[in-house]
Amino acid sequence: MLCHMPGTKRVGVMKANSIKTDNELIHLFREGNLDALETLVLRHKDKLYTSILFLVKDKYLAEDIFQDVFIRIIDTLRSGRYTEEGKFLPWAMRIAHNLCVDHFRRVKRNPIIRNSEDKDIFEVLNFSEESAEDRLMKRQSYDRVRDMLDRLPEDQREVIILRHYADMSFKEIAATTNCSINTALGRMRYGLINLRKLMTQKQIAL
């Protein structure tokens, strides 16, 4: 019987989880369903990791912070302290943003050398299912975008990342960066103007 095959059964569970909302997955995880957590991570890992990478500009550091974010998330969910009903991604991004800020307060930006024997969340969740060509194209696109973002003033770059890569509202961005909504809107406006100028000057095509 196929239903007794562990692999097949797990695929079925993951497929069922994929159509559930974030809140439903969180409730399942609280009840002990670890597959629900994996679905939640896979659903949001691209936006979270990309946002972190553009903020810290270092792959190894971004991977460390990404893992720290989900350690904080898991601790919060298990303790029953999660209260952001329907707003999982902005909440997770606030955690990521705060961890990035904490890092820059503690030390200067330096690459973190990871022991090759260390297992990280990327390996455990098999994030590398793309073809080599897909990874190369994505890497080149990231590099072009990051090159332009790096040329922007820090406050403009931050707002663009939080808005476009973390899907945060301007109200949420204002709360995260400790500024008014009008200030966040202004930074976004000038950031986009500067990006267009850079694209024209450098003839960068995305």
N, C-alpha and C positions, 0 to 999 in steps of 0.2 A: 504494500500500500504506500503510495507516495506521501501521504500525510505523516507517515512514521519516519520519513527521511529527515534528519536534522537540518541538512542544508536547504531542502525544499521548504520545510516548515518555516525556517528563518526568513527565506526570501518572501514567503507569504506574509509574515508578520511585518517585515520592513515595507512591503507594498501597501499593506493596510495602514501602517503608521503614516505613510507619505501623504495621505489625503486628510489627515487630522490637522486641526489648528495647533498653533504653538501652545495655547493653554491646555488643550487636550493632551498633548505630549507631555507637558509639565506635570499634569495630574497623574498620568500613567507612570512617569518616572518616580514620582513621590510614592507610588504604590509598589515600586520595586522593578518596574519594567526598564531594563537598561537599554533595550533596543530603541525605546522612545527617545532617550537621550542622544543616541547616535543619529537618529533621524533629525533631531533638532540641530545638532552640530553641523551635519552635512547640509542642511537647508540654508544655514546662515554663514557658513565658514568662508565663502568667497568674499562677501561684502565686508565681514569683520576683518579677515586677514588682509585684504587689499587696503582697507582704511588704515589699519595699523602700519602696514608697510609704507604707505605714502606719508604717514606722520613721522616715523622714525628713520626711514630711508636706509634700513639695514635688514637684510633677509633673516639673519640668525637672531637678531634682537626681536624682529617681528614674530618669529616662530615662538620664541620664549614668552613674549607678552601674550600672544594668542593662547598659549597653553595656560598661562596664569589667569587669563580671563575666564576660561572654562572651569578652572579649579575654583575660582570665586563663585561662578554661577552654580556649580554643583553644590558647594557648601551652603550657599544661600537657599537653594531649592530644598536640600535635605533638611535644613533647620526650620523650614516653614516660614522664612522671613520674606519670601518673594511676594510682592503686592502689586506689581505692575501688570495688571490684567490687560491683555490685548496689546501690550507694548513691549514685547520681549526684545526685539532687535535694538530699538533706541536705548533700552535699559542696558543691554549687553555692551552697546557702543559707548555708553557713559563710563562703564567699568573699564573698557579698553582705553578710552581717552584719559581717564584718571591715572591708569597705570603708566601710560606714556609720559604724562606730566611728572609723575613721581620719579620715573627713571631719569629724566633730564634734570630734575632737582638734585638727585643723588650723585650722578656721575656724568662725565663728558661722554659724548657719543663714541663708543668703541665697539667693533665687532666682537660678538661673543663666540668663542670657539667651543663647539660642542663635541664631546667625546663620541666617537663613532659607534660605541657600544650602547649609548643611551637610546632608549626607546621613547619616541615622542608621540603625541596624539595624531600627527599626520600619518605615521607609519601604522599605528593601530587601526585607524579608520580607512586605510587604503585610499588616500586622496589622489594617488597618481594613476588613475585609470585612463587618462587622456592619452592620445597617441603622441609620439615625439613631435610630429608636425604641429599639432594643436598647442602643445606646450611652448614650442618655439614662437609661434605666431602670437600667443598670449604674452609671452615674455617680451617680445619686441614691442607690442602695443603698450604694455606696462612701462617699458623703458622710455618710450616717447612721451607718454603722459607724465611720468614722474619727472622727466627732464624739464617739461614746461612748468609743472607745479613747483619744482625746486627754485624756479626763477621768480616766483611770486613772493611778496611780503608774507611773513609767517601768519599773520591774522587772516589774510585773504585765502591763503592755501588751506588753512584749517577749516574754514567755513565751507569751502568747496568740497573738501573731502567728506566732511560730516553730512553735507546735504546730498551729494551725488552717490557716494559710496556706502554711506551708512543709513540712507533714507530717513534722516532725522528732519523733523519740522523746524522752522526757524525759532519757534518757541522753545523747543528742546535744545537747539544749538545755543540759543542765548543762555539757557540755564546751565548748560555744560561748560560754556566758555566764560561765564560770569560777565555778560554784557547785555545791553538792551536788545529787544527784537529789531528795532530800527538800526542799531549798530551792526547787527548780524546781517541784515538785508543790505546795508551799505557796503559791507566788506564783500558780500557775494557779488554785488553789482560791479564794483571796481575790479574784483578778481576776474570776472568773466570778460570785462573790457580788456584787461591786461593779457589774458589768455588769447583773445582774438588778435591782439597786436603781435604777440609772440608767434602765433601760427602764421601770420602774414609775413613777418620779418624772416622767420626761419624756414618758411615754406614747409611746415610740418603737416603731414596728412595722417589722420588717424584711421 
